[in-house]
Amino acid sequence: MSPRFQADADLHFDIVTGVLRREPAIDFQSAQEVFEAGTADDVVLSFCLAEERILVSHDVNTMPQHFREFTRQGAQSPGVILVPQSMPLGQAIDELVLIWSASEADEWRNRILWLPV
């Protein structure tokens, strides 16, 4: 099964639209579709688990800690992909499309990945 993505509230919306423009078959849900402003990271991670979506976030400062704590408590995670704010949008879009096209969702389970790969 191909990876499904969930954008965190801090992810630049142009990344979501750029990925979907490049490959409309990708299932990439924006944060605005499902989260209220200020939703806690543990709630976001739980939502991603329930929906089997890999979280894509710019939050390289606190998300790794929340992810470790989430999985340390025994929860499974579909995975987290961290996109540095300094990464050009086009490169981030290319990397996410490549991940979607060249991997299976199960390959990302309980993993956290910093782009670029």
DAJO-V292038 format. One record per residue. RES is the residue in three letters. PHI is phi in radians with two decimals (* if undefined). Layout:
((RES,PHI) (RES,PHI))
This chain:
((MET,*) (SER,-1.21) (PRO,-1.07) (ARG,-2.00) (PHE,-1.96) (GLN,-2.24) (ALA,-1.35) (ASP,-1.36) (ALA,-1.06) (ASP,-1.54) (LEU,-1.27) (HIS,-0.99) (PHE,-1.04) (ASP,-1.11) (ILE,-1.19) (VAL,-1.05) (THR,-1.16) (GLY,-1.15) (VAL,-1.10) (LEU,-1.19) (ARG,-1.20) (ARG,-1.20) (GLU,-2.49) (PRO,-1.07) (ALA,-1.31) (ILE,-1.25) (ASP,-1.61) (PHE,-2.30) (GLN,-1.65) (SER,-1.40) (ALA,-1.11) (GLN,-1.08) (GLU,-1.28) (VAL,-2.31) (PHE,-2.00) (GLU,-1.46) (ALA,-1.00) (GLY,1.43) (THR,-1.06) (ALA,-1.17) (ASP,-1.01) (ASP,-1.16) (VAL,-1.20) (VAL,-1.09) (LEU,-1.11) (SER,-1.14) (PHE,-1.05) (CYS,-1.06) (LEU,-1.10) (ALA,-1.08) (GLU,-1.66) (GLU,0.94) (ARG,-2.12) (ILE,-1.36) (LEU,-1.38) (VAL,-2.03) (SER,-2.50) (HIS,-1.57) (ASP,-1.33) (VAL,-1.36) (ASN,-1.52) (THR,-1.88) (MET,-1.07) (PRO,-1.00) (GLN,-1.15) (HIS,-1.14) (PHE,-1.11) (ARG,-1.06) (GLU,-1.13) (PHE,-1.03) (THR,-1.34) (ARG,-1.11) (GLN,-1.38) (GLY,1.69) (ALA,-1.31) (GLN,-1.56) (SER,-2.43) (PRO,-1.18) (GLY,2.12) (VAL,-2.38) (ILE,-2.03) (LEU,-1.80) (VAL,-1.97) (PRO,-1.04) (GLN,-1.02) (SER,-1.35) (MET,-1.26) (PRO,-1.01) (LEU,-0.97) (GLY,-1.06) (GLN,-1.19) (ALA,-1.07) (ILE,-1.08) (ASP,-1.00) (GLU,-1.11) (LEU,-1.18) (VAL,-1.11) (LEU,-1.09) (ILE,-1.02) (TRP,-1.10) (SER,-1.41) (ALA,-1.95) (SER,-2.49) (GLU,-1.90) (ALA,-0.97) (ASP,-1.08) (GLU,-1.16) (TRP,-1.75) (ARG,-0.97) (ASN,1.05) (ARG,-1.99) (ILE,-2.13) (LEU,-2.26) (TRP,-1.73) (LEU,-1.44) (PRO,-1.33) (VAL,-1.33))
